[in-house]
Amino acid sequence: MLATPTLAQVFEDYKHRQITLTILGSGAWGKALAHIANSNGHTVRVWSRSGDLSLEDAVAGAEVIMSAISMKGVPELVQRLRGLNIPETTIFVTATKGLDPETTLTPSVIFQQAFPHHAVAVLSGPNLSKEIEAGLPAATVIACANETAAEAVQHLFAGENFRTYRSSDPLGAELGGTLKNVIAIAVGVCEGLELGSNARSALITRALPEVMRIGTHLGGQPETFLGLSGLGDMLATCTSALSRNYRVGYGLAQSKPLEQILAELGSTAEGVNTAYVLHDIAQREQISVPIAQQVYLLLKGDISAEEAVAALMERKLKAEDYQEILQCD
């Protein structure tokens, strides 16, 4: 009688063959990831709420289930998945960047709490979906506490123009990808006001320790925020008009109402919701977030774009503290 393979053996097997992937979410990001996996010869199913395929049929037999939906839909989706008796040999991957308003948790934490015996990985990096769809070179991070599961997901998505790196810090990778969306709004404001390259560079540089301060306080590892899923993702999102969050800030700098900007985008800008949730976290945990605080006030309509910039420029004089970046804890 053959012994039942261990989870490690199952995940090791995934690395060496084509597998079945279900992507939950048919937006631009979900479609881009589906295209990569499909090009690698894997079997890919894409599910959406408006499609004909039921969730139960979509995940049946899937060896990897990836969530690529907006943050607001994650809690409900996880509850639906809990009722489907998904085997522990299935790896969950979340490619969503955001924070849940009700619990202030990240998607991977929500998944891990619901499926404590499953491997839950995070895919995060400087990955603008339109560039990936166009076949332009990109790199990303697959972060998971289970290294063999991370390697299996690497195998799934690695391609000629899509380089996958591995990390053991899913929370840090996720927080880097989430928090930079708030910074991208601030940089969009800077660009919309035509403040110049010096101002933009200073803003991004000072944003890094702010993101690290929040991220490490919430449990991420400092070095993660200096990698692809941290600084790399921030640079991509803060310097490209393809970034929805950047475009939100740019529109606010032109005095457009937030509702009009979001309607014109036609898709979700996660940084808006994240700014509100981050404000609550910072208040609760007493974390200094000067850039995020000004973004929050601007989104609420309490200040103008010019007043937000002025508030940051008028902060008290201080020395540049390199240890703030090198020794975040």
C-alpha positions in Angstrom: 0.0 0.0 0.0 1.4 3.4 -1.0 1.9 6.0 1.7 0.0 9.2 1.4 2.4 11.9 0.2 3.2 14.8 2.6 2.3 18.3 1.7 6.0 19.0 1.0 6.1 16.2 -1.4 2.9 17.4 -3.1 4.2 20.9 -3.5 7.5 19.6 -4.8 5.6 17.7 -7.4 3.9 20.9 -8.5 7.3 22.4 -9.4 7.9 19.8 -12.1 4.7 19.6 -14.1 1.9 21.6 -15.5 -0.8 22.2 -12.9 -4.4 23.6 -12.7 -4.7 27.2 -11.7 -7.9 29.0 -10.9 -7.8 32.8 -10.9 -10.6 34.6 -9.1 -11.1 37.9 -10.7 -11.3 38.8 -14.4 -10.0 42.3 -14.3 -6.9 43.5 -16.0 -4.6 42.1 -13.3 -6.3 38.7 -13.3 -6.2 38.5 -17.1 -2.5 39.4 -17.2 -1.6 36.7 -14.7 -3.8 34.2 -16.5 -2.0 35.0 -19.7 1.4 34.3 -18.1 0.4 31.0 -16.6 -1.4 30.0 -19.8 1.7 30.8 -21.8 3.7 28.4 -19.5 1.4 25.6 -20.5 -0.7 25.4 -17.3 -4.4 24.8 -17.2 -6.1 28.1 -16.3 -9.7 28.9 -15.3 -10.8 32.5 -14.7 -13.8 33.1 -12.5 -15.8 36.3 -12.0 -19.0 37.1 -10.2 -20.7 38.0 -13.4 -19.6 35.0 -15.4 -21.4 31.7 -16.0 -18.9 29.5 -14.2 -19.9 28.8 -10.5 -17.3 29.3 -7.8 -17.5 25.7 -6.9 -16.9 24.5 -10.4 -14.1 27.0 -10.9 -12.0 25.8 -7.9 -12.8 22.1 -8.2 -9.5 20.2 -8.7 -7.4 23.4 -8.7 -4.0 22.9 -7.3 -3.5 26.7 -7.0 -6.2 29.2 -6.3 -5.3 32.9 -6.9 -7.4 35.8 -5.7 -7.0 38.9 -8.0 -10.2 40.7 -6.9 -10.5 44.1 -5.3 -10.0 44.3 -1.5 -13.7 45.0 -0.8 -14.7 41.6 -2.1 -12.1 39.5 -0.3 -13.8 38.8 3.0 -17.0 37.6 1.3 -15.0 35.5 -1.2 -13.0 33.9 1.6 -16.3 32.9 3.4 -17.7 31.4 0.3 -14.4 29.4 -0.3 -14.6 28.1 3.3 -17.8 26.2 2.5 -16.2 24.4 -0.5 -14.1 21.8 1.4 -10.9 22.8 -0.4 -8.1 20.2 0.2 -4.9 21.3 2.1 -2.9 20.4 -1.0 -4.3 23.5 -2.7 -2.1 26.6 -2.4 -3.8 29.9 -2.0 -2.2 33.0 -3.6 -3.4 36.5 -3.2 -2.5 39.2 -5.7 -4.7 41.9 -4.0 -3.2 45.0 -2.5 -5.3 46.6 0.2 -6.5 46.6 3.8 -9.9 45.5 5.0 -11.9 48.4 6.5 -13.6 46.2 9.1 -10.6 44.3 10.5 -7.7 46.4 9.1 -6.2 43.0 8.0 -4.4 42.3 4.7 -5.8 39.7 2.3 -3.2 37.0 3.1 -4.0 37.3 6.8 -7.7 36.9 6.1 -7.0 33.9 4.0 -4.6 32.4 6.5 -7.1 32.8 9.4 -9.8 31.1 7.4 -7.5 28.3 6.1 -4.9 27.8 8.9 -3.6 24.5 7.5 -3.2 25.8 3.9 -0.1 27.4 2.3 -1.0 31.0 1.6 1.3 33.0 -0.7 1.5 36.6 -1.8 2.4 37.8 -5.3 3.5 41.4 -5.2 6.0 43.6 -7.1 6.3 46.4 -9.7 3.7 44.9 -11.9 1.7 47.4 -14.0 -0.9 45.1 -15.7 -0.9 46.9 -19.0 2.9 46.5 -19.4 2.7 42.8 -18.5 -0.2 42.2 -21.0 2.0 43.8 -23.6 4.8 41.3 -22.9 7.2 43.9 -21.5 9.9 42.6 -19.0 8.8 42.6 -15.3 9.7 40.9 -12.0 7.7 40.0 -9.0 8.0 38.4 -5.6 6.3 35.2 -4.4 6.2 35.3 -0.6 5.1 32.4 1.5 6.0 30.9 4.9 6.2 27.5 3.2 9.2 27.7 0.9 8.3 24.7 -1.2 4.9 26.2 -1.9 6.6 29.5 -2.9 8.8 27.5 -5.3 5.7 25.9 -6.8 4.1 29.2 -7.5 7.4 30.5 -8.9 7.3 27.6 -11.3 3.8 28.5 -12.3 4.5 32.1 -13.3 8.2 32.2 -14.2 8.7 33.1 -17.9 11.0 34.8 -20.3 9.6 38.2 -19.6 8.3 37.7 -16.1 11.0 37.0 -13.5 9.8 35.5 -10.2 11.7 35.9 -6.9 11.0 34.1 -3.6 10.5 35.5 -0.1 9.6 34.1 3.3 7.9 37.3 4.4 4.3 37.4 2.9 3.1 40.1 5.3 6.0 42.4 4.5 5.6 41.8 0.7 1.9 42.5 1.0 2.2 45.6 3.1 4.9 47.1 0.7 2.5 46.7 -2.2 -0.4 48.1 -0.2 1.1 51.1 1.5 2.9 52.4 -1.6 -0.6 53.1 -3.2 -1.1 55.9 -0.7 2.3 57.3 -1.5 1.5 57.1 -5.2 -1.5 59.4 -4.6 0.8 61.9 -2.9 3.3 61.8 -5.8 0.4 62.2 -8.3 -0.5 65.4 -6.4 3.1 66.5 -6.7 3.1 65.9 -10.5 -0.3 67.5 -11.0 0.9 70.7 -9.3 4.0 70.6 -11.5 6.4 70.8 -8.6 9.3 69.3 -10.5 11.6 66.3 -10.3 13.4 67.5 -7.1 10.1 67.5 -5.2 9.1 64.1 -6.5 12.4 62.5 -5.6 12.4 64.0 -2.1 8.8 62.8 -1.6 9.5 59.2 -2.6 12.7 59.2 -0.6 11.0 60.4 2.6 8.1 58.0 1.9 10.3 54.9 2.2 11.0 55.2 5.9 7.4 56.0 6.5 6.3 52.9 4.7 9.0 50.9 6.6 7.9 52.3 9.9 4.3 51.2 9.4 5.2 47.9 7.8 7.7 46.7 10.4 5.4 47.8 13.2 2.6 45.6 11.7 5.0 42.6 11.4 6.9 42.9 8.1 10.7 42.4 7.9 12.7 45.6 7.2 14.7 44.2 4.3 11.5 43.3 2.4 10.6 47.0 2.0 13.9 47.5 0.2 13.2 44.9 -2.4 10.9 44.5 -5.4 7.7 44.3 -3.4 8.6 47.4 -1.5 10.8 50.1 -3.0 10.5 48.5 -6.5 6.7 48.6 -6.4 6.7 52.1 -5.0 8.9 53.4 -7.8 6.7 51.8 -10.5 3.5 53.1 -9.0 4.8 56.5 -8.2 6.3 57.3 -11.6 3.9 55.9 -14.1 0.7 57.4 -15.5 -0.5 53.8 -15.8 -0.9 53.8 -12.0 -4.5 54.4 -11.0 -3.4 55.8 -7.6 -1.0 58.2 -9.2 -3.9 59.4 -11.5 -6.1 59.9 -8.4 -3.5 62.3 -6.9 -3.0 64.0 -10.3 -6.7 64.6 -10.6 -7.0 66.0 -7.1 -4.2 68.4 -7.8 -6.3 69.7 -10.7 -9.2 70.3 -8.2 -11.3 67.5 -9.7 -13.8 65.9 -7.2 -12.7 62.5 -6.0 -16.0 60.9 -7.2 -15.3 62.2 -10.8 -11.8 60.9 -10.8 -12.8 57.4 -9.7 -15.6 57.4 -12.3 -13.1 58.4 -15.0 -10.8 55.6 -13.9 -13.4 53.0 -14.4 -11.5 50.6 -12.0 -10.5 50.4 -8.4 -7.7 52.6 -7.0 -6.9 50.7 -3.8 -4.9 53.6 -2.3 -8.1 55.5 -1.5 -9.5 52.9 0.8 -6.0 52.1 2.1 -5.5 55.8 3.1 -8.6 55.7 5.3 -7.8 52.3 6.9 -4.2 53.4 7.4 -5.3 56.5 9.2 -7.3 54.3 11.7 -4.3 52.0 12.2 -1.9 55.0 12.7 -4.3 56.5 15.3 -4.7 53.2 17.1 -1.0 52.3 17.1 0.3 55.8 17.5 2.5 55.6 14.4 3.8 58.8 12.7 2.6 58.9 9.1 2.9 62.6 7.9 2.6 61.8 4.2 -0.2 59.4 4.6 -2.0 61.8 6.9 -2.0 64.6 4.3 -3.3 62.2 1.7 -6.1 61.2 4.1 -7.1 64.8 4.7 -7.0 65.6 1.0 -9.2 62.6 0.1 -11.7 63.7 2.8 -11.8 67.2 1.3 -10.5 68.8 4.5 -7.6 70.4 2.7 -6.5 71.3 -0.8 -3.6 69.8 -2.7 -1.6 73.0 -2.2 -2.3 72.9 1.6 -1.2 69.3 1.7 2.2 70.1 0.2 2.6 73.2 2.3 1.9 71.1 5.5 4.7 68.7 4.5 7.2 71.5 3.7 6.5 73.3 6.9 7.4 70.4 9.2 10.1 71.2 11.8 13.7 71.1 10.8 15.5 67.9 11.7 18.6 65.8 10.7 18.3 63.1 8.1 18.2 59.9 10.2 19.7 57.0 8.2 19.1 54.7 11.0 15.4 55.2 10.5 15.7 53.2 7.4 18.5 50.8 8.3 17.2 49.8 11.7 13.4 49.9 11.5 11.8 47.8 14.2 
